[in-house]
Amino acid sequence: PYRIVDDVGGAFAMGCTAGCIWNLGKGIVVSHSGMFRAPKSERLIGGFRLLSKRAPILGGSFALWGGIFSMTDCIITLTRNK
């Protein structure tokens, strides 16, 4: 059981890290209005705005998948008695 909590926390951290990198890059390239190239004055601000909105969502998705994997692994281990 303690392994499930540990894996969920690790998966959340990995998801947030990947989400920070991905959403910062996407926010720098795409403007707030949806244009492909953001104006130079809004690139970094748009990147941090998108990062703060979307990175925790990706982290939560990773944590959910990590929790499901760990629970399944623990149930199979318990069932097989190994």
C-alpha positions in Angstrom: 0.0 0.0 0.0 2.8 2.5 0.8 4.2 1.9 -2.7 1.0 3.2 -4.3 1.3 6.5 -2.6 5.0 6.7 -3.5 4.3 5.9 -7.1 1.4 8.4 -7.3 3.7 11.2 -6.0 6.5 10.3 -8.4 4.1 10.2 -11.3 2.6 13.6 -10.3 6.1 15.1 -10.1 7.1 13.7 -13.6 3.8 15.0 -15.1 4.2 18.4 -13.6 7.8 18.6 -14.9 6.9 17.5 -18.4 3.9 19.8 -18.3 6.0 22.8 -17.3 8.4 22.2 -20.2 5.7 21.6 -22.7 3.3 24.3 -21.8 6.0 27.0 -21.3 7.2 26.2 -24.9 3.7 26.2 -26.2 2.8 29.5 -24.5 5.9 31.2 -25.9 5.1 30.1 -29.5 1.2 30.4 -29.5 -0.4 33.7 -28.4 -3.3 34.1 -26.1 -5.7 34.7 -28.9 -4.7 31.5 -30.7 -2.3 33.0 -33.3 0.7 30.9 -34.2 3.3 33.5 -33.4 2.9 35.5 -30.2 4.0 39.1 -30.2 7.5 39.5 -28.6 6.2 41.5 -25.7 3.7 38.6 -24.7 5.8 35.5 -25.2 7.2 34.9 -21.8 4.1 36.1 -20.0 2.0 33.9 -22.2 4.3 31.0 -21.5 4.0 31.3 -17.7 0.3 31.9 -17.9 -0.3 28.7 -19.8 2.2 26.8 -17.6 0.3 27.8 -14.4 -3.0 26.7 -16.0 -2.2 23.5 -17.7 0.9 21.9 -15.9 -1.0 20.7 -12.8 -3.7 19.1 -15.0 -1.0 17.0 -16.8 0.5 16.2 -13.5 -2.8 14.9 -12.2 -3.3 12.8 -15.3 0.1 11.2 -14.8 -0.7 10.6 -11.1 -3.9 8.9 -12.0 -2.2 6.6 -14.4 0.6 5.9 -11.9 -1.9 5.1 -9.2 -3.9 2.7 -11.4 -0.7 1.0 -12.5 0.5 0.6 -8.9 -2.8 -0.7 -7.6 -3.0 -3.2 -10.4 0.6 -4.3 -9.7 -0.1 -4.7 -6.0 -3.3 -6.7 -6.6 -1.6 -9.0 -9.0 1.3 -9.5 -6.5 -1.2 -10.2 -3.7 -3.2 -12.6 -5.8 -0.1 -14.6 -6.9 1.4 -14.6 -3.3 4.8 -13.5 -4.5 
